[in-house]
């Protein structure tokens, strides 16, 4: 970076809040954490003098305001690429209050090499051991307390996609400090560090770090040297560098990196334990068959059937019946109504709490009695699939199908993640290398990938109909997604990238990991989804009080009743589907429980709500990632298209008299 660009950067950041820099290896979840911290209020622009994009946003963390910078992923801070140079320049030039290094917990050693360099820079630092659940899936146990003690830094395990550990991570950011951990290099290198440190001026990173970069042969620092030093000082530094390099038969940069790797290995030995996964012949065969385009199909069918029985029958049948009939209808609702009647026998407050659209009688009943047991079962089953190593094999099996849509197998990753949360999955489309791939996958996520809460409700409803109904729903959604994806690949210009995916060994799921994932996701549901259920109920309550609900039902009646063959009451479910699609599905479940939906109507309504417009949070994320124009086009296409698909399916099922 030249002097003029540096001055522009200083002018742009002058008067702004201090920076929190997110650093780490590529694909460790930095962007997901960035989204968790900043929400949708972020800007993406090229770093001065480069073609590398850097995301910036504002965040308030434990009372302190930060300018959050999502730096490019790197494998070293001795730049070998433009991305690595940009990250190094951010650390060198920004007014940094704190650095949060994000790890892939499965690859601790790789991340520790960067940690050592950040410590040497003398920057306030904290560590987030992200993808903590995935480490457990591979039999890896990390003692984060021992790592904290070894490095003298705040260390927090996180699962960013689920929001687990985020509050603890924010606390760690506020407690970020300079570490007293140090690495000793060969004697001649240490002597050179001392000599060069005596020549170079004070900077935003330590003189020791700069000296090590120069000794290691970092040519990208030459503009900085010319800007901050006189010619004779630069000549003296070059003499020291040459003198050191002549004393070794190997590259000095290689020697320095080898010392760092050795140090990282010693730390790993102290804090990491890896369970040796026993590979039976049967597990090897199952793992191999699961990836085969032919043998993988019956395995997938078996998995879907077990999920149907566990989530649809057990969760939506036995568990929901108990919570709804025994806990809410027989105890909680009557008790609440008696209590409210004492203070508000009739009127606005009475109806707000225990009316047809009451916060207790509708919002909490939907969220706790109807949805929670279903999504709880789904979370548990999904955790088993993850921990067993099956999901990556499923991605390999369907790779050929994705190629027909102008994608490659890597696109399966955000699609699978979308089964947890479409909002976070949209953010992770950044792992795809071309704009075409990112747009198509964002589109398909918004169109037809149900989040965990919605999928749990859908399986619950289908479970009370028939397995055939489940197959029809699944086939219809997959067919629609394939056709739309295929046509999108023909319309949107561009190429697909290569497919590289790590395949973990198949193993018996560990209950500790599954319990952790289930609890984390249940906590996410209670924190993120329940408030939106309350908001949706308030929305319906307001429409009812303003007498707009009946007007909307009447207006949409020709489409909902005449074209889709559904009762007019389903209009309510589709309306709140704008706020949150799983809440819309919950409305359909309530109608089914009242006997207002026959089997055909259940399938038609579920296909429609699955293909319905993205929830508000996902819509805002699409705006942030793809732009307002793309988000509006996606929403404008999906809304009428979902209605069209529901109507066509209604005519097919009733015209052919398909038994359900």
C-alpha positions in Angstrom: 0.0 0.0 0.0 1.5 3.4 -1.0 1.5 6.6 1.1 -1.5 8.1 -0.7 -3.6 5.0 -0.2 -2.5 4.8 3.4 -3.5 8.4 4.0 -6.9 7.8 2.4 -7.4 4.9 4.8 -6.4 6.9 7.8 -8.8 9.7 6.8 -11.6 7.3 6.3 -11.2 5.7 9.7 -10.4 8.9 11.6 -13.1 9.5 14.2 -14.6 6.0 13.9 -14.9 3.6 16.7 -11.9 1.2 17.3 -11.8 -1.9 15.1 -12.5 -5.5 16.0 -10.8 -7.7 13.4 -12.0 -11.2 12.8 -9.0 -13.3 11.6 -8.4 -17.0 10.9 -7.9 -19.7 8.3 -10.3 -19.9 5.3 -13.7 -21.5 5.9 -13.7 -21.4 9.7 -16.9 -19.5 10.1 -15.7 -15.9 10.4 -18.4 -14.6 8.1 -21.1 -16.4 10.1 -19.7 -14.8 13.3 -19.5 -11.4 11.5 -23.2 -11.7 10.6 -24.0 -12.7 14.2 -22.2 -9.6 15.5 -23.3 -7.0 12.9 -26.6 -8.3 11.7 -27.5 -6.9 8.2 -25.8 -3.5 8.8 -22.6 -4.1 6.9 -20.7 -2.9 3.8 -18.6 -4.8 1.4 -15.9 -3.0 -0.6 -12.4 -3.6 -2.1 -9.5 -3.0 0.3 -7.5 0.1 -0.9 -5.2 -0.8 -3.8 -6.5 -4.4 -4.2 -9.3 -6.4 -5.7 -9.9 -8.2 -2.4 -13.4 -7.6 -0.8 -13.5 -6.8 2.9 -16.7 -6.7 4.9 -17.2 -4.0 7.6 -20.0 -3.5 10.0 -20.8 -1.9 13.3 -21.5 -3.9 16.5 -22.2 -3.1 20.1 -20.5 -5.7 22.3 -21.1 -5.7 26.0 -21.5 -1.9 26.1 -18.5 -1.2 23.7 -19.0 0.0 20.1 -16.7 -1.6 17.5 -16.1 -1.3 13.8 -16.0 -5.0 12.9 -13.8 -6.1 10.0 -14.1 -9.6 8.5 -10.6 -10.1 7.2 -9.8 -12.5 4.3 -9.0 -16.1 5.4 -5.3 -16.8 5.6 -2.9 -19.7 6.3 0.0 -17.4 7.3 0.6 -13.7 8.0 3.7 -13.8 5.9 1.8 -13.0 2.7 1.9 -15.5 -0.1 -1.3 -14.2 -1.8 -3.2 -11.0 -2.2 -5.7 -12.2 0.4 -3.0 -12.8 3.0 -1.4 -9.4 2.2 -4.7 -7.6 2.8 -5.2 -9.3 6.2 -1.6 -8.4 7.2 -2.2 -4.8 6.0 -5.4 -4.6 8.0 -3.5 -5.6 11.2 -0.7 -3.2 10.3 -2.8 -0.2 9.4 -6.1 -0.3 11.3 -6.7 1.2 14.8 -7.3 -2.2 16.4 -8.9 -2.5 19.8 -9.1 -6.3 19.6 -8.6 -9.3 17.3 -10.8 -12.3 17.5 -9.2 -15.3 15.9 -11.8 -17.9 14.7 -10.6 -21.6 14.6 -11.9 -24.6 12.9 -11.9 -26.8 16.0 -11.1 -29.9 13.8 -7.9 -28.2 12.7 -6.4 -26.7 15.8 -2.8 -27.0 14.7 -3.4 -25.0 11.5 -5.0 -22.2 13.5 -2.3 -22.1 16.2 0.3 -21.1 13.6 -1.6 -17.9 13.0 -2.2 -17.5 16.8 1.5 -17.4 17.4 2.0 -14.7 14.7 -0.9 -12.6 16.2 0.6 -12.9 19.7 4.0 -11.8 18.3 2.3 -8.7 16.8 1.4 -7.7 20.4 -2.3 -7.2 19.6 -5.2 -7.7 22.1 -6.4 -11.2 21.2 -9.1 -13.7 22.0 -9.9 -17.1 20.4 -13.2 -18.7 19.3 -13.0 -22.5 18.8 -15.7 -22.6 16.2 -17.3 -25.8 14.7 -16.9 -27.3 18.2 -19.7 -29.8 17.4 -17.9 -31.0 14.2 -14.8 -31.7 16.2 -16.8 -33.9 18.5 -18.2 -35.8 15.4 -14.7 -36.8 14.6 -13.8 -38.0 18.0 -11.8 -34.8 18.9 -12.0 -33.4 22.4 -10.5 -30.0 23.1 -9.7 -28.7 26.6 -10.3 -25.0 26.0 -9.5 -24.2 29.6 -6.0 -25.8 29.2 -5.6 -23.8 25.9 -6.5 -20.6 27.7 -3.9 -21.3 30.4 -1.2 -22.3 27.9 -1.6 -19.2 25.7 -2.7 -16.7 28.5 -5.7 -15.7 26.3 -9.5 -15.9 26.5 -10.7 -19.0 24.7 -14.3 -19.8 24.0 -15.9 -22.8 22.2 -18.6 -21.8 19.7 -21.0 -23.2 17.1 -21.6 -20.0 15.1 -24.3 -21.4 12.8 -26.4 -22.3 15.8 -25.6 -19.1 17.8 -24.1 -21.3 20.6 -21.3 -19.6 22.7 -21.9 -16.2 21.1 -22.5 -14.4 24.5 -19.4 -16.0 26.0 -17.5 -15.0 22.8 -18.6 -11.4 23.2 -17.4 -11.4 26.8 -14.0 -12.8 25.6 -13.7 -10.0 23.1 -14.1 -7.4 25.8 -11.5 -9.3 27.9 -9.1 -9.6 25.0 -5.5 -8.9 26.0 -1.9 -9.2 24.9 -0.5 -12.6 25.7 2.8 -13.2 27.5 3.3 -16.4 25.5 6.5 -16.3 23.5 8.4 -18.4 21.0 12.2 -18.6 20.9 13.9 -18.9 17.5 17.5 -20.0 16.6 20.1 -17.7 18.1 21.1 -15.9 14.9 17.5 -15.1 14.1 16.9 -13.7 17.6 20.0 -11.6 17.3 18.7 -10.3 13.9 15.3 -9.5 15.5 17.0 -7.4 18.1 19.1 -5.5 15.6 16.2 -4.8 13.2 14.0 -3.8 16.1 16.4 -1.1 17.0 16.2 0.4 13.5 12.5 0.3 12.6 10.0 2.8 14.1 7.0 2.2 16.3 4.0 0.8 14.5 0.6 -0.6 15.3 2.0 -4.1 15.6 5.2 -4.9 17.5 8.7 -4.3 16.3 9.4 -8.0 16.9 6.7 -9.2 14.5 7.9 -6.7 11.8 11.5 -7.8 12.3 10.5 -11.5 11.9 8.6 -10.7 8.8 11.5 -8.9 7.3 14.0 -11.7 8.2 11.6 -14.3 6.8 11.8 -12.4 3.4 8.5 -10.5 3.3 9.0 -8.5 0.1 5.5 -6.9 0.5 6.8 -4.8 3.3 9.1 -2.8 1.1 6.6 0.0 0.5 6.2 0.3 4.2 10.0 0.4 4.7 10.4 3.2 2.1 7.6 5.2 3.6 8.9 5.0 7.2 12.7 4.6 6.9 15.7 6.4 5.3 17.6 4.6 2.6 20.6 3.9 4.7 18.4 2.2 7.4 16.8 0.1 4.7 20.2 -0.9 3.4 21.3 -1.8 7.0 18.2 -4.1 7.4 18.9 -5.8 4.1 22.5 -6.4 5.2 21.2 -8.1 8.5 18.8 -10.2 6.5 21.5 -11.4 4.1 23.9 -12.1 7.0 21.3 -14.3 8.7 20.3 -16.2 5.5 24.0 -17.0 4.8 24.3 -18.8 8.1 21.6 -21.3 7.3 21.4 -23.9 4.5 17.6 -23.6 4.5 15.3 -20.7 3.9 15.0 -18.5 7.0 11.3 -18.2 6.4 11.0 -22.0 6.4 13.0 -22.3 9.6 10.8 -19.7 11.4 7.6 -21.5 10.2 9.0 -24.9 11.4 9.6 -23.5 14.9 6.0 -22.2 15.0 4.7 -25.6 13.8 6.7 -27.3 16.5 5.4 -25.0 19.1 1.8 -25.6 17.8 2.4 -29.3 18.0 3.4 -29.1 21.7 0.3 -27.1 22.5 -1.9 -29.6 20.6 -0.5 -32.4 22.6 -1.6 -30.7 25.9 -5.1 -29.7 24.9 -6.4 -32.2 22.3 -7.4 -35.8 22.7 -8.5 -37.8 19.7 -10.6 -40.9 20.1 -9.5 -43.6 17.7 -12.6 -44.5 15.7 -12.8 -48.2 15.2 -13.6 -49.0 11.6 -15.5 -52.3 11.3 -15.9 -53.8 7.8 -19.6 -53.1 8.1 -19.2 -49.4 8.8 -16.7 -49.1 5.9 -19.2 -50.8 3.5 -22.1 -48.6 4.7 -19.9 -45.5 4.2 -19.0 -46.6 0.7 -22.6 -47.6 -0.2 -23.9 -44.2 1.1 -22.0 -42.4 -1.5 -22.9 -44.6 -4.4 -25.6 -43.2 -6.8 -27.4 -46.6 -6.9 -26.8 -48.2 -3.5 -27.1 -44.9 -1.7 -30.8 -44.6 -2.7 -32.2 -47.4 -0.5 -30.1 -46.1 2.4 -31.5 -42.6 1.9 -35.0 -44.1 1.8 -34.4 -46.0 5.0 -33.1 -42.8 6.7 -36.2 -40.8 5.5 -38.5 -43.5 6.8 -36.9 -43.6 10.2 -37.0 -39.8 10.4 -40.7 -39.9 9.4 -41.5 -42.4 12.2 -39.4 -40.7 14.9 -40.3 -37.0 14.1 -43.7 -37.4 12.4 -45.2 -40.2 14.6 -43.4 -40.0 17.9 -42.8 -36.3 18.1 -45.9 -34.9 16.4 -48.2 -37.7 17.8 -47.4 -38.8 21.3 -45.4 -35.8 22.5 -47.6 -33.1 21.0 -50.7 -34.8 22.2 -49.4 -34.9 25.7 -48.3 -31.2 25.8 -51.3 -29.9 24.0 -54.1 -31.9 25.6 -52.7 -32.4 29.1 -50.4 -29.5 29.8 -52.0 -26.6 27.9 -55.7 -27.5 27.3 -56.3 -29.2 30.7 -54.1 -27.2 32.9 -52.3 -24.1 31.7 -54.9 -22.4 29.5 -57.8 -22.8 32.0 -55.6 -21.6 34.9 -54.5 -18.6 32.9 -58.1 -17.8 31.8 -59.3 -17.9 35.4 -56.5 -15.6 36.5 -57.0 -13.1 33.6 -60.8 -13.1 34.2 -60.3 -11.9 37.7 -58.7 -8.7 36.5 -60.0 -8.4 32.9 -63.3 -10.3 32.5 -63.6 -8.9 28.9 -62.0 -6.4 26.6 -58.7 -5.7 24.8 -56.3 -7.1 27.5 -58.4 -10.2 28.0 -58.4 -11.0 24.3 -54.7 -10.2 24.0 -53.7 -12.8 26.6 -56.3 -15.6 26.3 -58.4 -14.7 23.3 -58.5 -16.6 19.9 -55.2 -14.9 19.1 -53.9 -14.6 22.6 -50.3 -14.6 23.7 -50.8 -17.7 25.9 -53.6 -19.5 24.2 -52.1 -19.2 20.7 -48.4 -18.0 20.7 -47.1 -20.1 23.6 -49.3 -23.0 22.8 -48.0 -23.1 19.2 -44.4 -22.5 20.2 -44.1 -24.8 23.2 -46.9 -27.5 22.9 -47.0 -27.9 19.1 -43.6 -27.0 17.7 -41.0 -27.6 20.4 -41.6 -31.4 20.8 -41.5 -31.8 17.0 -38.3 -29.8 16.4 -36.8 -31.3 19.5 -37.2 -34.8 17.9 -35.9 -33.4 14.6 -32.8 -31.8 16.2 -32.1 -35.1 17.9 -32.4 -37.1 14.7 -30.4 -34.6 12.7 -27.6 -34.7 15.3 -27.4 -38.4 14.9 -27.0 -38.1 11.1 -24.3 -35.5 11.6 -22.4 -37.4 14.2 -22.5 -40.7 12.2 -20.7 -39.1 9.2 -23.7 -39.7 6.8 -24.4 -36.2 5.7 -21.1 -35.6 3.8 -21.7 -38.9 2.0 -25.2 -37.7 1.1 -23.6 -34.6 -0.5 -21.3 -36.8 -2.6 -24.2 -39.0 -3.7 -26.2 -36.1 -5.0 -23.3 -34.3 -6.6 -24.2 -35.4 -10.1 -27.7 -33.9 -9.7 -26.2 -30.6 -8.6 -24.0 -30.5 -11.6 -27.1 -30.6 -13.8 -28.1 -27.3 -12.1 -24.8 -25.6 -13.0 -23.4 -26.3 -9.5 -21.0 -28.7 -8.0 -21.1 -30.8 -4.8 -19.8 -28.0 -2.7 -23.2 -26.4 -3.1 -24.7 -29.2 -1.0 -23.0 -27.8 2.1 -25.1 -24.6 2.5 -28.2 -26.6 1.4 -27.6 -29.1 4.2 -27.0 -26.2 6.6 -30.2 -24.7 5.4 -32.0 -27.6 7.1 -30.9 -25.9 10.3 -31.3 -22.3 9.4 -31.8 -20.7 5.9 -30.5 -17.3 7.2 -27.1 -18.6 8.2 -27.0 -21.0 5.2 -27.4 -18.0 2.9 -24.4 -16.4 4.5 -22.3 -19.5 4.0 -22.9 -19.4 0.2 -19.7 -17.3 0.3 -17.8 -20.6 0.3 -18.9 -21.0 -3.4 -16.4 -19.6 -5.8 -18.5 -18.1 -8.5 -21.3 -15.5 -8.5 -23.5 -17.8 -10.5 -23.3 -20.6 -7.9 -24.0 -18.1 -5.0 -27.1 -16.7 -6.7 -28.5 -20.1 -7.6 -28.0 -21.6 -4.2 -29.4 -18.5 -2.5 -32.5 -18.8 -4.7 -33.0 -22.5 -4.0 -32.5 -22.0 -0.2 -35.2 -19.3 -0.3 -37.5 -21.4 -2.5 -37.5 -24.9 -1.2 -35.2 -25.7 1.7 -37.2 -25.8 5.0 -35.4 -24.8 8.1 -35.4 -27.3 11.0 -38.4 -25.8 12.8 -40.5 -25.8 9.7 -39.4 -29.3 8.6 -40.2 -30.7 12.0 -43.8 -29.4 11.7 -44.1 -30.7 8.2 -43.0 -34.1 9.1 -45.3 -34.0 12.1 -48.3 -33.2 9.9 -47.4 -35.8 7.3 -46.8 -38.4 10.0 -50.5 -38.3 10.9 -51.5 -38.8 7.3 -49.4 -41.5 5.6 -45.9 -42.3 4.4 -47.2 -42.0 0.8 -48.2 -38.3 1.6 -44.6 -37.7 2.8 -43.2 -39.2 -0.5 -45.5 -37.0 -2.6 -44.5 -33.9 -0.6 -40.8 -34.7 -0.9 -40.9 -35.6 -4.6 -42.8 -32.5 -5.5 -40.5 -30.1 -3.6 -37.3 -31.8 -5.0 -38.7 -31.8 -8.5 -39.6 -28.1 -8.3 -36.2 -27.3 -7.0 -34.4 -29.3 -9.7 -36.5 -27.7 -12.5 -36.0 -24.2 -11.2 -32.3 -24.8 -10.5 -31.8 -26.3 -14.0 -33.6 -23.4 -15.7 -31.6 -20.9 -13.5 -28.4 -22.5 -14.7 -29.4 -21.7 -18.3 -30.4 -18.1 -17.6 -27.6 -17.0 -15.2 -24.2 -16.8 -16.9 -21.0 -18.2 -15.4 -19.2 -21.4 -14.7 -19.1 -23.8 -11.7 -16.0 -24.5 -9.6 -14.4 -27.8 -8.6 -15.8 -30.0 -5.9 -13.6 -30.8 -2.9 -15.2 -32.2 0.3 -13.7 -33.8 3.4 -15.3 -37.2 4.2 -15.1 -38.2 7.9 -15.2 -41.9 8.9 -18.6 -43.5 9.6 -19.0 -44.2 13.3 -21.5 -44.9 16.1 -22.9 -41.5 17.2 -21.7 -40.3 20.6 -24.5 -39.3 22.9 -22.4 -36.5 24.5 -22.1 -34.8 21.1 -25.7 -35.4 20.1 -27.0 -34.0 23.5 -24.8 -30.9 23.1 -26.1 -30.3 19.6 -29.7 -30.9 20.6 -29.5 -28.5 23.6 -27.8 -25.8 21.5 -30.4 -26.0 18.8 -33.3 -26.1 21.3 -31.8 -23.0 23.0 -31.6 -21.3 19.6 -35.2 -22.2 18.9 -36.4 -20.7 22.2 -34.3 -17.5 21.8 -34.8 -16.9 18.1 -38.1 -18.5 17.1 -40.4 -18.0 20.1 -40.2 -14.2 20.0 -41.2 -14.3 16.4 -44.2 -16.5 17.2 -45.3 -13.9 19.7 -44.8 -11.2 17.0 -46.9 -13.3 14.5 -49.7 -13.7 17.0 -49.7 -9.9 17.7 -49.9 -9.4 13.9 -53.0 -11.7 13.6 -54.5 -10.1 16.8 -54.1 -6.6 15.2 -55.7 -7.8 11.9 -58.6 -9.4 13.8 -59.2 -6.3 15.9 -59.1 -4.0 12.9 -61.4 -6.4 11.1 -58.9 -6.8 8.3 -58.4 -10.6 8.7 -61.9 -11.4 7.4 -61.3 -8.9 4.6 -58.1 -10.6 3.6 -59.6 -14.0 3.8 -62.4 -12.9 1.5 -60.0 -11.3 -0.9 -57.8 -14.4 -1.2 -60.7 -16.8 -1.1 -60.8 -17.3 -5.0 -57.1 -18.3 -4.9 -57.0 -20.2 -1.6 -60.3 -22.0 -1.9 -61.1 -22.0 -5.6 -57.6 -22.7 -7.1 -55.8 -24.5 -4.3 -58.7 -26.3 -2.8 -57.9 -25.2 0.8 -60.2 -23.9 3.5 -60.2 -20.1 3.8 -58.7 -20.3 7.3 -55.4 -21.3 5.8 -55.0 -17.6 4.7 -54.0 -16.9 8.3 -51.2 -19.4 8.1 -49.9 -18.0 4.8 -50.1 -14.4 6.1 -47.9 -15.2 9.1 -45.6 -17.2 6.8 -44.3 -13.8 5.7 -43.0 -13.3 9.3 -41.7 -16.9 9.7 -42.4 -19.9 7.6 -42.4 -22.4 10.5 -45.1 -20.3 12.2 -47.1 -20.5 9.1 -46.7 -24.3 9.1 -47.7 -24.3 12.8 -51.0 -22.6 11.8 -51.6 -25.4 9.3 -50.9 -28.0 12.0 -53.5 -26.3 14.2 -56.0 -26.5 11.4 -55.2 -30.2 10.9 -55.7 -30.9 14.6 -59.1 -29.2 14.4 -60.0 -31.5 11.5 -60.2 -28.7 9.0 -57.7 -30.2 6.5 -58.3 -33.5 4.7 -55.2 -35.5 3.6 -55.0 -33.9 0.1 -55.3 -30.4 1.6 -52.5 -31.3 4.0 -50.1 -32.2 1.2 -51.1 -29.2 -1.0 -50.8 -26.7 1.9 -47.4 -28.1 3.0 -46.0 -28.0 -0.5 -47.1 -24.3 -0.7 -45.7 -23.3 2.6 -42.4 -25.1 1.9 -42.1 -23.1 -1.4 -43.3 -19.9 0.2 -41.4 -16.6 0.4 -38.4 -16.6 2.8 -38.9 -15.4 6.3 -38.0 -11.8 7.2 -34.5 -12.7 8.7 -33.6 -14.7 5.5 -34.9 -11.9 3.3 -32.7 -9.4 5.0 -29.7 -11.7 4.7 -30.4 -12.1 0.9 -30.4 -8.3 0.7 -27.0 -8.2 2.5 -25.4 -10.9 0.5 -26.9 -10.6 -3.0 -28.3 -7.0 -3.0 -31.8 -5.5 -2.7 -32.6 -6.0 -6.4 -31.9 -9.7 -6.3 -33.8 -10.1 -3.0 -36.9 -8.4 -4.5 -36.7 -10.5 -7.7 -36.4 -13.7 -5.7 -39.4 -12.8 -3.5 -41.5 -11.6 -6.4 -40.9 -14.9 -8.2 -41.4 -17.3 -5.3 -44.7 -15.9 -4.0 -46.9 -16.5 -7.1 -44.8 -19.6 -8.0 -45.6 -21.2 -4.7 -49.3 -20.5 -5.1 -49.1 -21.9 -8.7 -47.4 -25.1 -7.6 -50.0 -25.6 -4.8 -52.9 -25.1 -7.2 -51.5 -27.5 -9.9 -50.8 -30.1 -7.3 -54.3 -29.8 -6.0 -55.7 -30.4 -9.5 -53.4 -33.4 -10.1 -54.2 -35.1 -6.8 -57.9 -34.6 -7.0 -58.1 -35.2 -10.8 -56.2 -38.5 -10.5 -58.0 -39.3 -7.2 -54.6 -40.2 -5.6 -55.1 -42.1 -2.4 -53.4 -40.6 0.7 
